[in-house]
Amino acid sequence: MTNLISVITPVHEPSVRYLPDAYDSLVAQELPAGWAWEWVVQEDGQTGTVSAALPADPRLSPGTGRKGGVATARNMALARAEGSLVRVLDADDRLTPGALAREIAAFAQSPALGWTTASVLDLLPDGSTVGWEHTDPPDGPLPYAYVLNNFQQNNYRLPVHPATLCLRRELAVALGGWMALPGGEDTGLLLAASVVADGYFIGRPGLLYRKHPDQITGQATWTEPTEWNARMRLIEARAHALRDLWRQR
């Protein structure tokens, strides 16, 4: 029986042009024996432009739905995902060689492991790469509450990149998937996972995080103070509630 990792990609119109690069980075992945991937691509809308931009590959699962934002698109993709592991890949990003194999290996080595993240390189418009602006933790297991503590102590900034999140599908479902927020939904899921399950940081870069004018995190609305503080407080409160409930078990 083949083990399956589901790579989930939400897409909105400005990111459609980057899909071929994302696909090429996925095709280039070499997986451990007995493993395969599926690419679950969900358009945030029903224009059909995403499906039209994808190659004919039986490993692809394209979908459309009512426009509801990135979190909704991610969750609708999760509903169709069939793998035991779920890996995030935004439409404008690229996996690095060996990224999926390293993540699968981490889960294989520790049955109790719930999630992983990896180091990131920013991919600049000229094709060059630079290291992420924050200092990575050491390669290996992440101490309990490490992510939440750093989030609280550093003005709602994460110590690891949520765009590299890979987690067990059952954990993603149990946590309700991505939070229904206008931004930061991936931060919400990462924080929730980090307080109820063991995590692991992979020091080798697992993602090329593309920088471009149309990316959602580059828009002024992303850091508008009123909305930013409201959604980050809710993300924090959810993590606290889950942590406290988990401790009572």
ABEGO torsion letter per residue (X at the ends): XBBBBBBBBBBBAAAAAAAAAAAAAAAABBBBBGBBBBBBBBBBEAAGAAAAABBBBAABBBBBBBBAEAAAAAAAAAAABABABBBBBBAABBBBBGAAAAAAAAAAABAABABBBBBBBBBBAAGBBBBBABBBBBBEBBBBGAAAAAAAAAGGBBABBAAABBBBAAAAAAAGEBBBBAEGAAAAAAAAAAAABBBBBBABBABBBBBBAABAAABAAAABAAAAAAAAAAAAAAAAAAAAAAAAX
